[in-house]
Amino acid sequence: MKPGRTTLHFERGGFYADVENAMALLGGRCGTRTIPGPSALKISEAVKRLFKSGKELDSTGISFHKIAS
């Protein structure tokens, strides 16, 4: 596993959020992505607030979109 950056995708209730450029440990052969504990908690809380509010957060690297019907 080597340090790198990745994009995380979340979907809930007809909306999706992408967290881009997240620091992670990346498995070159298997494609595993591991987000270190403190970063995982920050991302989780930000995405949770985003879905709860249903609005865009003022956070760099997080995009929030309604899924087209």
PDB file of N, CA, C and O in Angstrom:
ATOM      1  N   MET A   1       0.848  -1.167   0.000  1.00  0.00           N
ATOM      2  CA  MET A   1       0.000   0.000   0.000  1.00  0.00           C
ATOM      3  C   MET A   1       0.904   1.243   0.000  1.00  0.00           C
ATOM      4  O   MET A   1       1.888   1.325   0.735  1.00  0.00           O
ATOM      5  N   LYS A   2       0.533   2.194  -0.846  1.00  0.00           N
ATOM      6  CA  LYS A   2       1.308   3.430  -0.950  1.00  0.00           C
ATOM      7  C   LYS A   2       0.381   4.628  -0.739  1.00  0.00           C
ATOM      8  O   LYS A   2      -0.794   4.583  -1.103  1.00  0.00           O
ATOM      9  N   PRO A   3       0.922   5.702  -0.145  1.00  0.00           N
ATOM     10  CA  PRO A   3       0.108   6.910   0.017  1.00  0.00           C
ATOM     11  C   PRO A   3      -0.255   7.497  -1.344  1.00  0.00           C
ATOM     12  O   PRO A   3       0.539   7.472  -2.285  1.00  0.00           O
ATOM     13  N   GLY A   4      -1.465   8.019  -1.422  1.00  0.00           N
ATOM     14  CA  GLY A   4      -1.920   8.651  -2.646  1.00  0.00           C
ATOM     15  C   GLY A   4      -3.222   9.393  -2.397  1.00  0.00           C
ATOM     16  O   GLY A   4      -3.580   9.664  -1.250  1.00  0.00           O
ATOM     17  N   ARG A   5      -3.919   9.717  -3.455  1.00  0.00           N
ATOM     18  CA  ARG A   5      -5.190  10.436  -3.367  1.00  0.00           C
ATOM     19  C   ARG A   5      -6.237   9.693  -4.177  1.00  0.00           C
ATOM     20  O   ARG A   5      -5.919   9.031  -5.165  1.00  0.00           O
ATOM     21  N   THR A   6      -7.499   9.807  -3.747  1.00  0.00           N
ATOM     22  CA  THR A   6      -8.585   9.108  -4.412  1.00  0.00           C
ATOM     23  C   THR A   6      -9.860   9.935  -4.336  1.00  0.00           C
ATOM     24  O   THR A   6      -9.923  10.929  -3.612  1.00  0.00           O
ATOM     25  N   THR A   7     -10.866   9.523  -5.082  1.00  0.00           N
ATOM     26  CA  THR A   7     -12.188  10.133  -5.026  1.00  0.00           C
ATOM     27  C   THR A   7     -13.140   9.130  -4.389  1.00  0.00           C
ATOM     28  O   THR A   7     -13.148   7.955  -4.756  1.00  0.00           O
ATOM     29  N   LEU A   8     -13.935   9.592  -3.442  1.00  0.00           N
ATOM     30  CA  LEU A   8     -14.924   8.756  -2.761  1.00  0.00           C
ATOM     31  C   LEU A   8     -16.315   9.167  -3.215  1.00  0.00           C
ATOM     32  O   LEU A   8     -16.596  10.357  -3.352  1.00  0.00           O
ATOM     33  N   HIS A   9     -17.184   8.195  -3.448  1.00  0.00           N
ATOM     34  CA  HIS A   9     -18.538   8.454  -3.923  1.00  0.00           C
ATOM     35  C   HIS A   9     -19.544   8.000  -2.864  1.00  0.00           C
ATOM     36  O   HIS A   9     -19.423   6.909  -2.307  1.00  0.00           O
ATOM     37  N   PHE A  10     -20.533   8.846  -2.594  1.00  0.00           N
ATOM     38  CA  PHE A  10     -21.588   8.532  -1.638  1.00  0.00           C
ATOM     39  C   PHE A  10     -22.928   8.802  -2.311  1.00  0.00           C
ATOM     40  O   PHE A  10     -23.045   9.734  -3.108  1.00  0.00           O
ATOM     41  N   GLU A  11     -23.944   7.992  -1.997  1.00  0.00           N
ATOM     42  CA  GLU A  11     -25.271   8.202  -2.546  1.00  0.00           C
ATOM     43  C   GLU A  11     -26.313   7.941  -1.467  1.00  0.00           C
ATOM     44  O   GLU A  11     -26.226   6.972  -0.712  1.00  0.00           O
ATOM     45  N   ARG A  12     -27.307   8.836  -1.413  1.00  0.00           N
ATOM     46  CA  ARG A  12     -28.386   8.670  -0.438  1.00  0.00           C
ATOM     47  C   ARG A  12     -29.591   9.503  -0.877  1.00  0.00           C
ATOM     48  O   ARG A  12     -29.447  10.677  -1.221  1.00  0.00           O
ATOM     49  N   GLY A  13     -30.769   8.899  -0.864  1.00  0.00           N
ATOM     50  CA  GLY A  13     -32.017   9.608  -1.094  1.00  0.00           C
ATOM     51  C   GLY A  13     -32.085  10.400  -2.386  1.00  0.00           C
ATOM     52  O   GLY A  13     -32.631  11.503  -2.398  1.00  0.00           O
ATOM     53  N   GLY A  14     -31.548   9.871  -3.468  1.00  0.00           N
ATOM     54  CA  GLY A  14     -31.611  10.546  -4.747  1.00  0.00           C
ATOM     55  C   GLY A  14     -30.541  11.604  -4.968  1.00  0.00           C
ATOM     56  O   GLY A  14     -30.569  12.315  -5.973  1.00  0.00           O
ATOM     57  N   PHE A  15     -29.612  11.712  -4.054  1.00  0.00           N
ATOM     58  CA  PHE A  15     -28.499  12.653  -4.194  1.00  0.00           C
ATOM     59  C   PHE A  15     -27.195  11.885  -4.101  1.00  0.00           C
ATOM     60  O   PHE A  15     -27.130  10.812  -3.499  1.00  0.00           O
ATOM     61  N   TYR A  16     -26.151  12.451  -4.708  1.00  0.00           N
ATOM     62  CA  TYR A  16     -24.836  11.849  -4.518  1.00  0.00           C
ATOM     63  C   TYR A  16     -23.812  12.932  -4.219  1.00  0.00           C
ATOM     64  O   TYR A  16     -23.979  14.091  -4.600  1.00  0.00           O
ATOM     65  N   ALA A  17     -22.767  12.538  -3.541  1.00  0.00           N
ATOM     66  CA  ALA A  17     -21.679  13.448  -3.192  1.00  0.00           C
ATOM     67  C   ALA A  17     -20.363  12.773  -3.563  1.00  0.00           C
ATOM     68  O   ALA A  17     -20.188  11.572  -3.356  1.00  0.00           O
ATOM     69  N   ASP A  18     -19.449  13.554  -4.110  1.00  0.00           N
ATOM     70  CA  ASP A  18     -18.103  13.081  -4.414  1.00  0.00           C
ATOM     71  C   ASP A  18     -17.116  13.853  -3.553  1.00  0.00           C
ATOM     72  O   ASP A  18     -17.149  15.082  -3.510  1.00  0.00           O
ATOM     73  N   VAL A  19     -16.257  13.143  -2.882  1.00  0.00           N
ATOM     74  CA  VAL A  19     -15.165  13.766  -2.139  1.00  0.00           C
ATOM     75  C   VAL A  19     -13.914  13.499  -2.957  1.00  0.00           C
ATOM     76  O   VAL A  19     -13.444  12.365  -3.045  1.00  0.00           O
ATOM     77  N   GLU A  20     -13.387  14.544  -3.547  1.00  0.00           N
ATOM     78  CA  GLU A  20     -12.254  14.412  -4.450  1.00  0.00           C
ATOM     79  C   GLU A  20     -10.938  14.683  -3.734  1.00  0.00           C
ATOM     80  O   GLU A  20     -10.876  15.460  -2.781  1.00  0.00           O
ATOM     81  N   ASN A  21      -9.903  14.033  -4.211  1.00  0.00           N
ATOM     82  CA  ASN A  21      -8.547  14.298  -3.741  1.00  0.00           C
ATOM     83  C   ASN A  21      -8.337  13.939  -2.273  1.00  0.00           C
ATOM     84  O   ASN A  21      -7.558  14.595  -1.581  1.00  0.00           O
ATOM     85  N   ALA A  22      -9.027  12.901  -1.792  1.00  0.00           N
ATOM     86  CA  ALA A  22      -8.894  12.458  -0.399  1.00  0.00           C
ATOM     87  C   ALA A  22      -7.597  11.668  -0.227  1.00  0.00           C
ATOM     88  O   ALA A  22      -7.273  10.805  -1.043  1.00  0.00           O
ATOM     89  N   MET A  23      -6.865  11.969   0.833  1.00  0.00           N
ATOM     90  CA  MET A  23      -5.642  11.225   1.144  1.00  0.00           C
ATOM     91  C   MET A  23      -6.020   9.792   1.515  1.00  0.00           C
ATOM     92  O   MET A  23      -6.957   9.565   2.282  1.00  0.00           O
ATOM     93  N   ALA A  24      -5.281   8.830   0.962  1.00  0.00           N
ATOM     94  CA  ALA A  24      -5.581   7.423   1.213  1.00  0.00           C
ATOM     95  C   ALA A  24      -4.321   6.588   1.058  1.00  0.00           C
ATOM     96  O   ALA A  24      -3.308   7.048   0.530  1.00  0.00           O
ATOM     97  N   LEU A  25      -4.404   5.357   1.527  1.00  0.00           N
ATOM     98  CA  LEU A  25      -3.394   4.349   1.229  1.00  0.00           C
ATOM     99  C   LEU A  25      -3.993   3.505   0.111  1.00  0.00           C
ATOM    100  O   LEU A  25      -5.092   2.971   0.254  1.00  0.00           O
ATOM    101  N   LEU A  26      -3.275   3.385  -0.998  1.00  0.00           N
ATOM    102  CA  LEU A  26      -3.798   2.724  -2.184  1.00  0.00           C
ATOM    103  C   LEU A  26      -3.055   1.430  -2.465  1.00  0.00           C
ATOM    104  O   LEU A  26      -1.825   1.390  -2.479  1.00  0.00           O
ATOM    105  N   GLY A  27      -3.825   0.375  -2.689  1.00  0.00           N
ATOM    106  CA  GLY A  27      -3.247  -0.919  -3.056  1.00  0.00           C
ATOM    107  C   GLY A  27      -3.077  -0.982  -4.563  1.00  0.00           C
ATOM    108  O   GLY A  27      -4.065  -0.959  -5.297  1.00  0.00           O
ATOM    109  N   GLY A  28      -1.846  -1.061  -5.032  1.00  0.00           N
ATOM    110  CA  GLY A  28      -1.566  -1.030  -6.456  1.00  0.00           C
ATOM    111  C   GLY A  28      -2.101  -2.219  -7.227  1.00  0.00           C
ATOM    112  O   GLY A  28      -2.498  -2.071  -8.383  1.00  0.00           O
ATOM    113  N   ARG A  29      -2.121  -3.368  -6.632  1.00  0.00           N
ATOM    114  CA  ARG A  29      -2.566  -4.571  -7.348  1.00  0.00           C
ATOM    115  C   ARG A  29      -4.060  -4.815  -7.200  1.00  0.00           C
ATOM    116  O   ARG A  29      -4.734  -5.155  -8.173  1.00  0.00           O
ATOM    117  N   CYS A  30      -4.582  -4.644  -5.993  1.00  0.00           N
ATOM    118  CA  CYS A  30      -5.975  -5.017  -5.741  1.00  0.00           C
ATOM    119  C   CYS A  30      -6.938  -3.835  -5.816  1.00  0.00           C
ATOM    120  O   CYS A  30      -8.151  -4.039  -5.875  1.00  0.00           O
ATOM    121  N   GLY A  31      -6.424  -2.604  -5.815  1.00  0.00           N
ATOM    122  CA  GLY A  31      -7.289  -1.434  -5.898  1.00  0.00           C
ATOM    123  C   GLY A  31      -7.912  -1.015  -4.583  1.00  0.00           C
ATOM    124  O   GLY A  31      -8.775  -0.138  -4.562  1.00  0.00           O
ATOM    125  N   THR A  32      -7.491  -1.628  -3.478  1.00  0.00           N
ATOM    126  CA  THR A  32      -8.012  -1.267  -2.166  1.00  0.00           C
ATOM    127  C   THR A  32      -7.661   0.167  -1.828  1.00  0.00           C
ATOM    128  O   THR A  32      -6.550   0.623  -2.099  1.00  0.00           O
ATOM    129  N   ARG A  33      -8.615   0.885  -1.231  1.00  0.00           N
ATOM    130  CA  ARG A  33      -8.380   2.254  -0.761  1.00  0.00           C
ATOM    131  C   ARG A  33      -8.674   2.280   0.732  1.00  0.00           C
ATOM    132  O   ARG A  33      -9.761   1.895   1.164  1.00  0.00           O
ATOM    133  N   THR A  34      -7.715   2.729   1.508  1.00  0.00           N
ATOM    134  CA  THR A  34      -7.887   2.831   2.950  1.00  0.00           C
ATOM    135  C   THR A  34      -7.693   4.284   3.353  1.00  0.00           C
ATOM    136  O   THR A  34      -6.655   4.885   3.075  1.00  0.00           O
ATOM    137  N   ILE A  35      -8.701   4.842   4.010  1.00  0.00           N
ATOM    138  CA  ILE A  35      -8.630   6.222   4.471  1.00  0.00           C
ATOM    139  C   ILE A  35      -8.210   6.194   5.934  1.00  0.00           C
ATOM    140  O   ILE A  35      -8.869   5.535   6.739  1.00  0.00           O
ATOM    141  N   PRO A  36      -7.125   6.894   6.311  1.00  0.00           N
ATOM    142  CA  PRO A  36      -6.677   6.914   7.702  1.00  0.00           C
ATOM    143  C   PRO A  36      -7.777   7.441   8.638  1.00  0.00           C
ATOM    144  O   PRO A  36      -8.558   8.309   8.249  1.00  0.00           O
ATOM    145  N   GLY A  37      -7.837   6.921   9.856  1.00  0.00           N
ATOM    146  CA  GLY A  37      -8.877   7.215  10.834  1.00  0.00           C
ATOM    147  C   GLY A  37      -9.320   8.667  10.945  1.00  0.00           C
ATOM    148  O   GLY A  37     -10.500   8.946  10.736  1.00  0.00           O
ATOM    149  N   PRO A  38      -8.422   9.618  11.268  1.00  0.00           N
ATOM    150  CA  PRO A  38      -8.850  11.014  11.433  1.00  0.00           C
ATOM    151  C   PRO A  38      -9.468  11.593  10.154  1.00  0.00           C
ATOM    152  O   PRO A  38     -10.454  12.326  10.220  1.00  0.00           O
ATOM    153  N   SER A  39      -8.901  11.270   9.010  1.00  0.00           N
ATOM    154  CA  SER A  39      -9.447  11.758   7.739  1.00  0.00           C
ATOM    155  C   SER A  39     -10.799  11.119   7.461  1.00  0.00           C
ATOM    156  O   SER A  39     -11.718  11.795   6.999  1.00  0.00           O
ATOM    157  N   ALA A  40     -10.931   9.831   7.736  1.00  0.00           N
ATOM    158  CA  ALA A  40     -12.199   9.131   7.513  1.00  0.00           C
ATOM    159  C   ALA A  40     -13.307   9.750   8.361  1.00  0.00           C
ATOM    160  O   ALA A  40     -14.432   9.910   7.885  1.00  0.00           O
ATOM    161  N   LEU A  41     -13.003  10.101   9.610  1.00  0.00           N
ATOM    162  CA  LEU A  41     -14.007  10.719  10.483  1.00  0.00           C
ATOM    163  C   LEU A  41     -14.425  12.092   9.966  1.00  0.00           C
ATOM    164  O   LEU A  41     -15.612  12.417   9.974  1.00  0.00           O
ATOM    165  N   LYS A  42     -13.464  12.904   9.514  1.00  0.00           N
ATOM    166  CA  LYS A  42     -13.779  14.234   8.976  1.00  0.00           C
ATOM    167  C   LYS A  42     -14.657  14.118   7.730  1.00  0.00           C
ATOM    168  O   LYS A  42     -15.646  14.838   7.593  1.00  0.00           O
ATOM    169  N   ILE A  43     -14.296  13.220   6.834  1.00  0.00           N
ATOM    170  CA  ILE A  43     -15.061  13.028   5.609  1.00  0.00           C
ATOM    171  C   ILE A  43     -16.461  12.530   5.946  1.00  0.00           C
ATOM    172  O   ILE A  43     -17.445  13.028   5.399  1.00  0.00           O
ATOM    173  N   SER A  44     -16.556  11.567   6.826  1.00  0.00           N
ATOM    174  CA  SER A  44     -17.845  11.002   7.217  1.00  0.00           C
ATOM    175  C   SER A  44     -18.772  12.070   7.792  1.00  0.00           C
ATOM    176  O   SER A  44     -19.944  12.141   7.423  1.00  0.00           O
ATOM    177  N   GLU A  45     -18.252  12.892   8.689  1.00  0.00           N
ATOM    178  CA  GLU A  45     -19.065  13.948   9.303  1.00  0.00           C
ATOM    179  C   GLU A  45     -19.498  14.992   8.279  1.00  0.00           C
ATOM    180  O   GLU A  45     -20.641  15.448   8.309  1.00  0.00           O
ATOM    181  N   ALA A  46     -18.597  15.376   7.372  1.00  0.00           N
ATOM    182  CA  ALA A  46     -18.930  16.369   6.353  1.00  0.00           C
ATOM    183  C   ALA A  46     -20.018  15.843   5.420  1.00  0.00           C
ATOM    184  O   ALA A  46     -20.958  16.567   5.093  1.00  0.00           O
ATOM    185  N   VAL A  47     -19.895  14.595   4.994  1.00  0.00           N
ATOM    186  CA  VAL A  47     -20.881  14.012   4.092  1.00  0.00           C
ATOM    187  C   VAL A  47     -22.215  13.830   4.810  1.00  0.00           C
ATOM    188  O   VAL A  47     -23.274  14.047   4.219  1.00  0.00           O
ATOM    189  N   LYS A  48     -22.170  13.436   6.075  1.00  0.00           N
ATOM    190  CA  LYS A  48     -23.396  13.284   6.864  1.00  0.00           C
ATOM    191  C   LYS A  48     -24.145  14.616   6.963  1.00  0.00           C
ATOM    192  O   LYS A  48     -25.361  14.662   6.775  1.00  0.00           O
ATOM    193  N   ARG A  49     -23.412  15.704   7.259  1.00  0.00           N
ATOM    194  CA  ARG A  49     -24.029  17.040   7.329  1.00  0.00           C
ATOM    195  C   ARG A  49     -24.591  17.449   5.977  1.00  0.00           C
ATOM    196  O   ARG A  49     -25.669  18.039   5.895  1.00  0.00           O
ATOM    197  N   LEU A  50     -23.864  17.135   4.929  1.00  0.00           N
ATOM    198  CA  LEU A  50     -24.288  17.484   3.580  1.00  0.00           C
ATOM    199  C   LEU A  50     -25.624  16.825   3.238  1.00  0.00           C
ATOM    200  O   LEU A  50     -26.544  17.500   2.777  1.00  0.00           O
ATOM    201  N   PHE A  51     -25.738  15.527   3.455  1.00  0.00           N
ATOM    202  CA  PHE A  51     -26.975  14.830   3.147  1.00  0.00           C
ATOM    203  C   PHE A  51     -28.119  15.290   4.067  1.00  0.00           C
ATOM    204  O   PHE A  51     -29.272  15.359   3.643  1.00  0.00           O
ATOM    205  N   LYS A  52     -27.796  15.596   5.302  1.00  0.00           N
ATOM    206  CA  LYS A  52     -28.829  16.050   6.242  1.00  0.00           C
ATOM    207  C   LYS A  52     -29.378  17.409   5.820  1.00  0.00           C
ATOM    208  O   LYS A  52     -30.586  17.636   5.892  1.00  0.00           O
ATOM    209  N   SER A  53     -28.514  18.306   5.384  1.00  0.00           N
ATOM    210  CA  SER A  53     -28.940  19.663   5.028  1.00  0.00           C
ATOM    211  C   SER A  53     -29.551  19.722   3.634  1.00  0.00           C
ATOM    212  O   SER A  53     -30.421  20.553   3.373  1.00  0.00           O
ATOM    213  N   GLY A  54     -29.100  18.843   2.731  1.00  0.00           N
ATOM    214  CA  GLY A  54     -29.596  18.869   1.360  1.00  0.00           C
ATOM    215  C   GLY A  54     -29.090  20.051   0.571  1.00  0.00           C
ATOM    216  O   GLY A  54     -29.642  20.369  -0.483  1.00  0.00           O
ATOM    217  N   LYS A  55     -28.061  20.707   1.049  1.00  0.00           N
ATOM    218  CA  LYS A  55     -27.497  21.877   0.379  1.00  0.00           C
ATOM    219  C   LYS A  55     -26.004  21.666   0.190  1.00  0.00           C
ATOM    220  O   LYS A  55     -25.409  20.756   0.766  1.00  0.00           O
ATOM    221  N   GLU A  56     -25.415  22.524  -0.627  1.00  0.00           N
ATOM    222  CA  GLU A  56     -23.972  22.441  -0.827  1.00  0.00           C
ATOM    223  C   GLU A  56     -23.238  22.937   0.411  1.00  0.00           C
ATOM    224  O   GLU A  56     -23.619  23.941   1.011  1.00  0.00           O
ATOM    225  N   LEU A  57     -22.204  22.238   0.777  1.00  0.00           N
ATOM    226  CA  LEU A  57     -21.347  22.672   1.875  1.00  0.00           C
ATOM    227  C   LEU A  57     -20.272  23.589   1.325  1.00  0.00           C
ATOM    228  O   LEU A  57     -19.886  23.480   0.162  1.00  0.00           O
ATOM    229  N   ASP A  58     -19.801  24.475   2.150  1.00  0.00           N
ATOM    230  CA  ASP A  58     -18.706  25.356   1.748  1.00  0.00           C
ATOM    231  C   ASP A  58     -17.387  24.663   2.083  1.00  0.00           C
ATOM    232  O   ASP A  58     -16.617  25.140   2.916  1.00  0.00           O
ATOM    233  N   SER A  59     -17.137  23.523   1.417  1.00  0.00           N
ATOM    234  CA  SER A  59     -15.923  22.746   1.653  1.00  0.00           C
ATOM    235  C   SER A  59     -15.262  22.430   0.327  1.00  0.00           C
ATOM    236  O   SER A  59     -15.904  21.884  -0.570  1.00  0.00           O
ATOM    237  N   THR A  60     -14.022  22.756   0.192  1.00  0.00           N
ATOM    238  CA  THR A  60     -13.296  22.455  -1.029  1.00  0.00           C
ATOM    239  C   THR A  60     -13.231  20.949  -1.233  1.00  0.00           C
ATOM    240  O   THR A  60     -12.954  20.193  -0.302  1.00  0.00           O
ATOM    241  N   GLY A  61     -13.488  20.532  -2.454  1.00  0.00           N
ATOM    242  CA  GLY A  61     -13.330  19.115  -2.807  1.00  0.00           C
ATOM    243  C   GLY A  61     -14.564  18.267  -2.619  1.00  0.00           C
ATOM    244  O   GLY A  61     -14.501  17.063  -2.869  1.00  0.00           O
ATOM    245  N   ILE A  62     -15.704  18.832  -2.186  1.00  0.00           N
ATOM    246  CA  ILE A  62     -16.917  18.043  -2.064  1.00  0.00           C
ATOM    247  C   ILE A  62     -17.954  18.608  -3.016  1.00  0.00           C
ATOM    248  O   ILE A  62     -18.306  19.784  -2.922  1.00  0.00           O
ATOM    249  N   SER A  63     -18.442  17.795  -3.920  1.00  0.00           N
ATOM    250  CA  SER A  63     -19.521  18.214  -4.802  1.00  0.00           C
ATOM    251  C   SER A  63     -20.768  17.403  -4.473  1.00  0.00           C
ATOM    252  O   SER A  63     -20.679  16.239  -4.082  1.00  0.00           O
ATOM    253  N   PHE A  64     -21.932  18.031  -4.636  1.00  0.00           N
ATOM    254  CA  PHE A  64     -23.193  17.437  -4.225  1.00  0.00           C
ATOM    255  C   PHE A  64     -24.202  17.627  -5.349  1.00  0.00           C
ATOM    256  O   PHE A  64     -24.400  18.750  -5.811  1.00  0.00           O
ATOM    257  N   HIS A  65     -24.847  16.549  -5.799  1.00  0.00           N
ATOM    258  CA  HIS A  65     -25.721  16.620  -6.970  1.00  0.00           C
ATOM    259  C   HIS A  65     -26.952  15.764  -6.780  1.00  0.00           C
ATOM    260  O   HIS A  65     -26.909  14.731  -6.112  1.00  0.00           O
ATOM    261  N   LYS A  66     -28.065  16.207  -7.379  1.00  0.00           N
ATOM    262  CA  LYS A  66     -29.259  15.379  -7.434  1.00  0.00           C
ATOM    263  C   LYS A  66     -29.101  14.417  -8.608  1.00  0.00           C
ATOM    264  O   LYS A  66     -28.631  14.812  -9.674  1.00  0.00           O
ATOM    265  N   ILE A  67     -29.487  13.168  -8.419  1.00  0.00           N
ATOM    266  CA  ILE A  67     -29.391  12.172  -9.467  1.00  0.00           C
ATOM    267  C   ILE A  67     -30.512  12.416 -10.460  1.00  0.00           C
ATOM    268  O   ILE A  67     -31.668  12.584 -10.071  1.00  0.00           O
ATOM    269  N   ALA A  68     -30.176  12.436 -11.734  1.00  0.00           N
ATOM    270  CA  ALA A  68     -31.169  12.656 -12.779  1.00  0.00           C
ATOM    271  C   ALA A  68     -32.147  11.499 -12.816  1.00  0.00           C
ATOM    272  O   ALA A  68     -31.756  10.337 -12.709  1.00  0.00           O
ATOM    273  N   SER A  69     -33.418  11.824 -12.967  1.00  0.00           N
ATOM    274  CA  SER A  69     -34.455  10.787 -13.002  1.00  0.00           C
ATOM    275  C   SER A  69     -34.571  10.157 -14.366  1.00  0.00           C
ATOM    276  O   SER A  69     -35.397   9.266 -14.566  1.00  0.00           O
TER     277      SER A  69
END
